[in-house]
Amino acid sequence: MNLKFFNKYSFSAILLILLTGSIIYANTFHVPFALDDETSIVQNAVIKNLDNFYANSSGFEFLPNRCVAYFTFALNYHLGGLDVAGYHVFNLVIHLLTALLVYALLRLTFHTPFFQGQSPRSRVPDQKTPYSTLGLQPETFIPLFAALLFVAHPVQTQAVTYIVQRMTSLATLFYLLAVVLYVQSRLSIRESGGRGQETRKETRPAEGRSRIKFGMMMAGSVLAAVVAMMTKPIAFTLPLAILVYEVCFFQGAWPRRLLCLLPILTTLPIVPATILASGHSTGDILADMSEQTLVHGTLPRMDYLFTQFRVLVTYLRLLFLPVNQNVDYDYPVYVTFFTPPVFLSFLLLTGIFALGVYLFWRTRWVGRVGAFQNTNLSPSSSQPAPHATEPAVRLIAFGIFWFFLALSVESSLVPIADLIFEHRLYLPNFGAATAFAAAFCIMARKFTRPAGEKIFLLGAAMLVLGLGFATFQRNHVWGDAIRLWQDVVAKSPKTGRSNNNLGVALEAAGRRPEAVKAFSRAIEVDPGYYKAYYNLADLYLVSGQPDAALPLLQTAIQLNPNFTEAYVELGAALMRDGRFREMTIFLEKNLDRVKGNAEARFYLGAGYAFLGNREAAMRELDIVSRLDPGLAANLAGMLGLNSLRGVSHGRK
């Protein structure tokens, strides 16, 4: 492969990135809805009418911090209903566009003052590897290799194949777009400043066009930042990421640089403001899963922080060795800083961050006299020139800073119910891919000769192919709900959630005896996981065993008094068991919890009808007719016949 071809024709590099991603994710278009997809998409009435985002504000009020993502779900539903293929195509397009932005941002980075010197024309050609016939040049190799690593890495599957985590990938898309537009705006100023030899008449129009371009690009960057922050709160760090980029790759007097940064810094309050306006805690807003799948309870802040030191090391391991991937990790909680796993993890993370600081300091003067200049002495001093270090080292430092900054929202002092999820690596992976690609390129240029260069290029290609194959295989696991949760249970056998979700998948496939075992196992390993009691009770109920369902539902209510579905199901169990008076007393007592539930009001009306209280039954019929006309017709038939015919259990 001749990388000079990609340097000259960026279209070919773009095509390679698109083809790589498309082939790797070709087996995802029929992956079923999973986990939070059910509550966020399948059962979500908000996304089933685009008017909620146009004619009224209910779509934006549903979750203000993620309204952009929900708007895209509404578009998917409008175009194809609940056909999963459309959702997966949308997710894949987002992933491919994000990979292209990785490529574009790194290509632009090599045009910044750090790499180009004070003047656009001051770049000194690389004299270190004149034998580089394959084009292993940093400005060519690093952007393409990093983009391919980003698009092919298997750790990205949870943010791409898991439909609802479009929130993460879409937020990252706008996040990187904001950075790209900011860099373009800054470069437009620099372009106009490098025309010292032009006449005054020629310079003024050029400067005017440059200012217009700067304004348009900066406005686009701010707009993209706002959209990212309304897609997922992880975009809170975006202004800080741009500040880090400014420090790493631009130069000049800070008052002027701060003026350029000011528009993007004004977006910092958006995420905190929407969190305060929502009335929810920061941890609830940042949580990745809904109540359907959240583990119960959250941790004290310091316990969460100590545990995140270990989680960050796990993330690093997944990036460098993506094996044993898991949808639902059974992750231990650490409550003491000086326990060896936590303390050693802290030392490792501190060392990596310190390495970033050192590499930044080591390259602090690179670029002031031109990129990739390798003279040993500065022109005016007998001391070694500061720019003797390979300038691409700065990209390693930047990648390290980006990695830690991108994880700071979800892996710091704000406790989130779930300790670890792989899709949280989607945005940080840009920093990791950048640092790795830069380090790989530096090693190749430093230690190879012409024959060795071919070996390094072959190694890079094999690495991308290997990651792509692993991603394809991981997507195969996602392709079937039973296969997915069997994989999780094999890796996390002692989590109630994984066993419960395996039971749900088995039940949906009609394998009820196996589902009963899975739900029972969930209760055994996690007696506090209320959803398992509810699902097992529901199986007993549809199997005609209401007496077995009743104690399970009572336990579910004790564990979570706000679990409305359990109250409704308990009412159904009492009715199926012929305990009508008990059922009406129970529902009347808990009317404040079920008053808006059509099924509960139907059971209550049916109970009144059977007990002969026609007036109360007619009152319930009036309520049910407003909530669910179908159930109202059944209740009306019961009242007309004064029998239980027509009663049907509407399973949740």
C-alpha positions in Angstrom: 0.0 0.0 0.0 1.4 3.4 -1.0 0.4 5.9 1.6 1.6 8.8 -0.6 -1.4 8.0 -2.7 -3.7 8.7 0.3 -1.8 11.8 1.1 -2.4 13.2 -2.3 -5.9 11.9 -2.7 -7.7 12.1 0.7 -10.8 10.8 -1.1 -9.1 7.4 -1.2 -8.4 7.5 2.6 -12.0 8.4 3.2 -13.2 5.6 1.1 -11.0 3.1 2.9 -12.4 4.3 6.3 -16.0 4.0 5.1 -15.5 0.6 3.5 -13.7 -0.7 6.6 -16.5 0.4 8.9 -19.3 -0.8 6.6 -17.9 -4.3 6.2 -17.2 -4.7 10.0 -20.8 -3.7 10.9 -22.5 -5.5 8.0 -23.9 -8.1 10.4 -25.7 -5.6 12.7 -28.7 -4.5 10.7 -31.0 -7.2 12.3 -29.7 -7.0 15.9 -32.9 -6.8 18.0 -33.8 -4.2 20.5 -32.1 -4.8 23.8 -32.0 -3.5 27.3 -32.9 0.2 27.4 -34.1 0.1 23.8 -37.4 -1.2 25.1 -38.2 1.7 27.4 -36.4 4.4 25.4 -37.8 3.4 22.0 -40.3 0.5 21.8 -42.5 1.6 24.7 -41.7 5.4 24.5 -44.8 7.3 23.3 -42.8 10.5 23.0 -40.9 9.3 19.9 -43.9 8.0 18.2 -45.1 11.4 17.0 -42.9 13.9 15.4 -45.4 16.6 16.5 -43.9 16.2 20.0 -40.8 17.9 18.6 -42.5 20.4 16.4 -46.0 21.3 17.4 -45.4 21.0 21.2 -42.4 20.7 23.5 -43.0 17.4 25.1 -40.2 15.8 23.1 -37.7 18.3 24.5 -39.1 18.2 28.0 -38.9 14.4 28.2 -35.1 14.5 28.7 -33.7 17.9 28.0 -30.1 16.7 28.2 -30.8 14.1 25.5 -33.5 15.6 23.4 -31.5 15.6 20.2 -30.9 11.9 20.4 -34.6 11.3 21.1 -35.5 13.4 18.1 -33.4 11.1 15.9 -35.3 8.1 17.4 -38.5 9.9 16.5 -37.3 10.3 12.9 -36.4 6.6 12.7 -39.9 5.7 14.0 -41.6 8.1 11.6 -39.7 6.6 8.6 -39.8 2.9 9.6 -41.7 2.3 12.8 -40.0 -0.3 14.9 -38.0 -2.0 12.1 -34.5 -2.3 13.7 -32.7 -2.1 10.4 -33.4 1.7 10.1 -32.1 2.3 13.6 -28.9 0.4 12.9 -28.2 2.1 9.6 -28.6 5.4 11.3 -26.1 4.3 14.1 -23.6 3.1 11.5 -23.8 6.3 9.6 -23.0 8.2 12.8 -20.1 5.9 13.5 -18.6 6.3 10.0 -19.0 10.1 10.1 -17.4 10.3 13.5 -14.4 8.2 12.1 -14.1 10.7 9.2 -14.0 13.6 11.7 -11.2 11.8 13.5 -9.3 11.7 10.2 -10.2 15.3 9.4 -9.2 16.7 12.9 -5.8 15.0 12.8 -5.1 16.1 9.2 -5.9 19.7 10.3 -3.7 19.3 13.3 -0.7 19.0 11.0 -1.5 22.4 9.6 -1.5 24.1 13.0 1.3 26.5 14.1 2.9 23.8 16.2 3.6 21.6 13.2 3.9 24.3 10.5 6.0 26.9 12.3 5.3 30.7 12.5 4.5 31.0 8.8 2.5 28.7 6.6 5.5 28.5 4.2 8.1 27.8 6.9 7.8 24.1 7.1 11.1 22.3 6.7 10.9 19.0 4.8 11.6 15.8 6.8 15.2 14.9 6.5 15.2 11.9 8.8 13.8 9.2 6.5 14.6 10.1 2.9 14.2 6.4 2.1 10.5 6.5 3.0 9.3 5.2 -0.3 5.9 4.0 1.1 5.0 7.4 2.5 5.3 6.6 6.2 5.0 10.3 7.1 3.2 11.5 10.2 0.9 13.9 8.5 -0.2 11.0 6.2 0.0 7.9 8.4 -1.3 9.1 11.8 -4.7 10.5 10.7 -5.5 7.4 8.6 -4.3 4.9 11.1 -6.0 6.6 14.0 -9.3 6.8 12.1 -9.1 3.1 11.1 -8.3 2.1 14.8 -11.3 4.2 15.9 -13.8 2.7 13.4 -12.6 -0.9 13.8 -12.0 -1.3 17.5 -14.4 -3.9 19.1 -14.9 -1.7 22.2 -17.0 0.6 20.0 -19.7 -2.0 19.4 -21.7 -1.1 22.5 -22.0 2.5 21.3 -22.9 1.5 17.8 -24.7 -1.8 17.9 -26.7 -1.1 21.0 -29.3 1.2 19.5 -30.0 3.5 22.4 -26.4 4.3 22.9 -26.6 6.4 19.8 -26.7 9.1 22.5 -23.0 8.5 23.1 -21.9 8.2 19.4 -24.1 11.1 18.3 -22.8 13.3 21.1 -19.2 12.3 20.1 -20.0 13.2 16.4 -21.0 16.7 17.3 -18.2 17.0 19.9 -15.6 16.3 17.3 -17.4 18.5 14.7 -17.2 21.4 17.1 -13.4 20.8 17.6 -12.9 20.5 13.8 -14.8 23.8 13.1 -12.9 25.6 15.9 -9.6 24.5 14.4 -10.6 25.6 11.0 -11.7 29.0 12.4 -8.3 29.4 14.1 -6.4 28.4 10.9 -8.4 30.9 8.9 -6.9 33.7 11.0 -3.4 32.3 10.6 -3.8 32.1 6.8 -4.6 35.8 6.6 -1.6 36.6 8.8 0.9 35.0 6.5 0.6 37.3 3.5 3.2 39.9 4.4 4.5 40.2 0.8 1.1 41.1 -0.7 0.1 44.6 -1.5 -2.2 46.4 0.8 -4.9 46.4 -1.9 -4.7 42.6 -2.1 -4.5 42.0 1.6 -7.7 43.8 2.7 -10.1 41.6 0.7 -8.2 38.5 1.9 -8.4 39.6 5.5 -12.1 40.3 5.0 -12.7 36.9 3.6 -10.7 35.4 6.4 -12.8 37.2 9.1 -16.0 36.0 7.4 -14.7 32.4 7.4 -13.6 32.7 11.0 -17.0 33.9 12.1 -18.8 31.2 10.2 -16.6 28.4 11.5 -16.7 29.7 15.0 -20.5 30.0 14.9 -20.7 26.5 13.6 -18.4 25.2 16.3 -20.6 26.8 19.0 -23.7 25.4 17.4 -22.2 21.9 17.3 -21.2 22.2 20.9 -24.7 23.2 22.0 -26.2 20.3 20.0 -23.7 17.9 21.6 -24.6 19.0 25.0 -28.3 18.5 24.3 -27.5 15.0 23.1 -25.7 13.7 26.2 -24.1 15.4 29.2 -20.6 13.9 28.4 -20.2 16.9 26.1 -19.8 19.1 29.2 -16.0 18.7 28.7 -16.0 20.0 25.1 -15.0 23.6 25.9 -12.1 22.2 28.0 -11.1 19.8 25.3 -10.8 22.7 22.9 -8.8 24.7 25.4 -6.4 21.7 25.7 -6.1 21.6 21.9 -5.4 25.4 21.8 -2.7 25.0 24.3 -1.1 22.0 22.5 -1.2 23.2 18.9 -1.7 26.9 18.7 0.6 29.8 19.6 0.4 33.5 20.2 -0.5 36.0 22.9 -3.0 34.7 25.3 -5.3 37.7 25.3 -6.0 37.2 21.6 -6.2 33.4 22.1 -8.7 33.8 24.9 -10.9 36.0 22.7 -11.0 33.1 20.2 -11.9 30.7 23.0 -14.5 32.9 24.6 -17.5 31.9 22.3 -16.9 28.2 23.0 -16.3 28.7 26.7 -19.7 30.4 27.1 -21.3 27.0 26.5 -19.9 25.5 29.7 -23.0 26.3 31.8 -25.4 24.5 29.5 -25.1 21.0 31.0 -25.2 22.2 34.6 -28.2 24.4 33.9 -30.2 21.7 32.3 -29.4 19.3 35.2 -30.6 21.9 37.7 -33.7 22.6 35.6 -34.6 18.9 35.4 -34.8 18.5 39.2 -32.9 15.2 39.0 -29.5 14.5 40.5 -26.4 14.6 38.4 -25.9 10.9 38.8 -29.4 10.2 37.6 -28.9 12.4 34.6 -25.6 10.7 33.7 -26.9 7.2 34.3 -26.7 5.1 31.1 -29.6 2.8 31.8 -33.2 3.4 32.9 -35.0 2.0 35.9 -35.6 -1.1 33.9 -32.0 -2.1 34.1 -30.3 0.0 36.7 -28.7 -1.8 39.7 -30.3 -0.6 42.9 -28.6 2.1 44.9 -25.6 4.3 44.4 -22.3 4.6 46.2 -20.8 7.3 48.4 -18.7 9.7 46.4 -15.3 8.5 47.6 -16.1 4.8 47.2 -17.2 5.5 43.6 -13.9 7.5 43.0 -11.7 4.7 44.4 -13.6 2.1 42.3 -13.2 4.3 39.2 -9.4 4.1 39.5 -9.7 0.4 38.9 -12.4 1.0 36.2 -10.0 3.3 34.3 -7.4 0.6 34.3 -10.0 -1.9 33.0 -10.8 0.6 30.2 -7.1 0.8 29.3 -6.9 -3.0 29.2 -10.0 -3.1 26.9 -8.3 -0.6 24.5 -5.1 -2.5 24.3 -6.4 -6.0 24.8 -10.2 -6.1 23.9 -11.0 -9.6 25.2 -13.8 -10.7 27.6 -16.0 -7.8 26.6 -19.2 -7.7 28.7 -22.5 -5.9 28.6 -23.0 -6.1 32.4 -19.8 -6.3 34.4 -19.9 -7.8 37.9 -17.4 -5.1 39.1 -16.2 -5.1 42.8 -16.6 -1.9 44.8 -13.5 -0.6 46.6 -14.0 1.5 49.7 -10.4 2.1 50.8 -7.8 4.0 48.8 -4.8 2.0 50.1 -6.1 -1.4 49.1 -3.5 -2.7 46.6 -5.7 -2.8 43.5 -6.8 0.8 44.0 -3.5 2.3 45.1 -1.5 0.5 42.3 -4.2 1.7 39.7 -3.8 5.2 41.0 0.0 5.0 40.6 -0.4 3.7 37.1 -2.9 6.4 36.0 -0.7 9.1 37.7 2.3 7.8 35.8 0.4 7.9 32.4 -0.8 11.4 33.1 2.7 12.4 34.2 4.1 11.0 30.9 1.6 13.2 29.0 2.8 16.2 30.9 6.5 15.3 30.3 5.9 14.7 26.6 4.1 18.1 26.4 7.0 19.8 28.1 9.6 18.0 26.0 8.0 19.3 22.8 7.2 22.7 24.1 9.3 24.5 21.5 8.7 22.2 18.5 7.1 24.0 15.6 8.6 27.4 16.2 11.2 26.7 13.6 9.3 24.2 11.4 8.0 20.7 11.6 10.2 17.6 11.6 13.5 19.5 11.6 16.2 17.3 13.0 19.3 19.4 13.4 21.2 18.8 16.6 22.1 22.4 17.4 20.0 25.5 17.3 21.2 28.2 15.0 22.2 30.6 17.8 23.4 28.3 20.6 25.8 25.5 21.2 23.2 23.7 23.3 21.0 21.0 21.8 18.0 22.5 20.1 14.7 22.0 22.0 13.1 20.8 18.7 15.3 17.7 18.5 12.3 15.7 19.8 10.0 14.3 17.1 7.1 16.8 17.0 4.5 13.9 16.7 5.3 13.2 20.3 3.0 16.2 21.1 0.1 14.1 19.7 0.8 11.4 22.3 0.6 14.0 25.1 -2.6 15.4 23.6 -4.1 11.9 23.3 -3.4 11.2 27.0 -5.0 14.4 28.1 -8.0 13.8 25.9 -8.5 10.3 27.3 -8.6 11.5 30.9 -10.7 14.6 30.2 -13.3 12.6 28.2 -13.8 10.2 31.1 -13.9 12.8 33.8 -17.6 13.2 33.7 -18.5 9.6 34.3 -15.4 8.4 36.2 -14.9 10.9 38.9 -16.7 12.0 42.1 -20.3 11.9 40.7 -21.7 8.5 41.6 -23.5 6.7 38.7 -25.5 3.6 39.5 -23.5 1.4 37.1 -19.8 1.5 37.6 -18.6 0.5 34.2 -20.0 0.4 30.6 -17.9 -0.1 27.5 -19.8 2.6 25.5 -18.3 5.2 27.8 -15.0 4.6 26.0 -16.3 5.8 22.6 -15.3 9.5 23.1 -12.0 8.7 25.0 -11.0 6.3 22.3 -10.2 9.2 20.0 -7.4 10.2 22.4 -6.2 6.6 22.7 -6.2 6.0 19.0 -4.4 9.3 18.4 -1.7 8.5 21.0 -1.2 5.0 19.8 -1.0 5.9 16.1 1.5 8.7 16.9 3.6 6.3 19.0 3.5 3.6 16.3 4.6 6.1 13.6 7.5 7.4 15.7 8.7 3.9 16.4 8.4 3.0 12.7 10.4 6.0 11.7 13.0 5.6 14.4 13.8 2.0 14.3 13.2 0.9 10.7 15.0 0.9 7.4 13.2 0.6 4.0 12.5 -3.2 4.5 11.5 -2.6 8.2 9.1 0.1 7.1 7.2 -2.4 5.1 7.0 -4.7 8.1 5.6 -1.8 10.2 3.0 -1.0 7.6 2.0 -4.6 7.3 1.7 -4.7 11.1 -0.6 -1.7 11.1 -2.7 -3.3 8.5 -2.9 -6.6 10.4 -3.8 -4.8 13.6 -6.8 -3.1 11.9 -7.8 -6.4 10.3 -7.6 -8.2 13.6 -9.6 -5.5 15.4 -12.2 -5.6 12.6 -12.6 -9.3 12.9 -13.0 -9.1 16.7 -15.6 -6.4 16.1 -17.5 -8.6 13.6 -17.5 -11.5 16.1 -18.7 -9.3 18.9 -21.5 -8.0 16.8 -22.5 -11.6 16.2 -23.0 -12.0 19.9 -25.3 -9.0 19.9 -27.3 -10.5 17.1 -29.4 -12.8 19.3 -30.8 -11.8 22.8 -30.3 -15.3 24.2 -26.8 -15.5 22.9 -26.0 -12.1 24.3 -27.2 -12.8 27.8 -25.8 -16.3 27.9 -22.4 -14.6 27.2 -23.0 -12.1 30.0 -24.1 -14.8 32.5 -21.0 -16.8 31.6 -18.8 -13.8 32.5 -21.0 -12.3 35.3 -22.8 -15.3 36.8 -23.5 -13.7 40.1 -25.4 -10.6 38.9 -29.2 -10.5 39.3 -29.6 -8.3 36.2 -27.8 -10.6 33.8 -29.7 -13.7 34.9 -33.0 -11.8 34.9 -32.4 -10.5 31.4 -31.5 -14.0 30.2 -34.8 -15.1 31.6 -36.6 -12.4 29.7 -34.9 -13.5 26.5 -35.8 -17.1 27.1 -39.4 -16.3 27.9 -39.7 -14.3 24.7 -38.5 -17.3 22.8 -41.1 -19.5 24.4 -38.6 -21.4 26.6 -40.5 -21.0 29.8 -38.9 -23.8 32.0 -35.5 -22.3 31.2 -36.8 -18.8 31.9 -38.1 -19.9 35.3 -34.6 -21.3 36.2 -33.0 -18.0 35.1 -35.3 -15.8 37.1 -34.9 -18.1 40.2 -31.1 -17.9 39.7 -31.4 -14.1 39.6 -33.2 -14.1 42.9 -30.7 -16.5 44.4 -27.6 -14.5 43.5 -29.2 -11.1 44.2 -32.2 -11.2 46.6 -32.6 -7.4 46.3 -33.2 -7.4 42.5 -37.0 -6.7 42.4 -37.4 -7.2 38.7 -36.6 -10.9 38.9 -39.4 -11.4 41.4 -41.9 -9.6 39.2 -40.9 -11.5 36.0 -41.0 -14.9 37.8 -44.4 -14.0 39.2 -45.6 -13.0 35.7 -44.6 -16.4 34.4 -46.5 -18.2 37.2 -49.5 -16.0 36.5 -49.7 -16.7 32.7 -49.2 -20.4 33.6 -52.3 -20.3 35.8 -50.5 -20.3 39.2 -51.6 -17.1 40.8 -51.0 -18.5 44.3 -47.3 -18.9 43.5 -47.2 -15.4 42.0 -48.6 -13.5 45.0 -45.7 -13.8 47.5 -43.2 -12.9 44.7 -45.1 -9.7 43.8 -45.4 -8.8 47.5 -41.7 -9.1 47.8 -41.1 -7.0 44.7 -43.3 -4.2 46.2 -41.4 -4.4 49.5 -38.1 -4.0 47.6 -39.3 -1.1 45.5 -42.5 0.6 46.7 -42.5 2.8 43.6 -42.7 -0.2 41.1 -46.1 0.4 39.7 -46.2 -2.7 37.5 -46.0 -4.9 40.6 -49.1 -3.3 42.1 -51.0 -3.9 38.8 -49.7 -7.5 38.6 -50.7 -8.2 42.2 -54.2 -7.0 41.4 -54.4 -9.4 38.5 -53.1 -12.3 40.6 -55.7 -11.7 43.3 -58.4 -11.6 40.6 -57.2 -14.8 39.0 -57.2 -16.4 42.4 -60.8 -15.4 42.9 -60.0 -13.1 45.8 -62.1 -10.2 44.5 -62.8 -8.3 47.7 -59.1 -8.5 48.6 -58.2 -7.2 45.2 -60.5 -4.2 45.4 -59.3 -3.3 48.9 -55.7 -3.6 47.7 -56.1 -1.4 44.6 -58.2 1.2 46.5 -55.5 1.4 49.2 -52.9 2.0 46.5 -55.0 4.1 44.2 -52.5 7.0 44.3 -49.9 4.7 42.7 -52.1 3.1 40.0 -54.7 5.8 39.3 -53.4 6.5 35.8 -53.0 2.8 34.8 -55.8 1.5 32.6 -55.1 -2.1 33.5 -55.4 -1.5 37.2 -58.6 0.5 36.8 -60.0 -2.3 34.6 -59.3 -4.9 37.4 -60.8 -2.6 40.0 -64.0 -2.1 37.8 -64.2 -5.9 37.2 -63.9 -6.5 40.9 -66.7 -4.1 41.7 -68.8 -5.7 39.0 -68.3 -9.2 40.4 -69.1 -8.0 43.9 -72.3 -6.4 42.6 -71.3 -2.8 43.2 -72.5 -1.6 39.7 -72.3 2.1 40.6 -68.5 1.8 41.4 -68.0 -0.4 38.4 -69.6 2.2 36.1 -67.4 4.9 37.6 -64.3 2.8 36.8 -65.7 2.1 33.3 -65.8 5.8 32.7 -62.1 6.2 33.7 -61.0 3.2 31.7 -62.8 4.4 28.6 -60.5 7.5 28.7 -57.3 5.5 29.3 -57.8 2.4 27.0 -61.0 2.0 24.8 -60.2 -1.7 24.3 -60.2 -2.6 28.0 -63.2 -0.4 28.4 -65.1 -2.5 25.9 -64.2 -5.6 27.9 -65.4 -4.1 31.1 -68.6 -2.9 29.5 -69.3 -6.4 28.3 -68.7 -7.7 31.8 -71.2 -5.3 33.2 -73.8 -6.2 30.6 -73.4 -9.9 31.3 -72.6 -9.6 35.0 -69.9 -12.2 34.6 -66.1 -12.4 34.3 -66.2 -13.2 30.6 -63.9 -10.8 28.8 -61.4 -10.4 31.5 -57.9 -10.7 30.0 -54.5 -10.2 31.6 -52.6 -7.6 29.6 -49.1 -8.7 30.2 -46.4 -6.0 30.7 
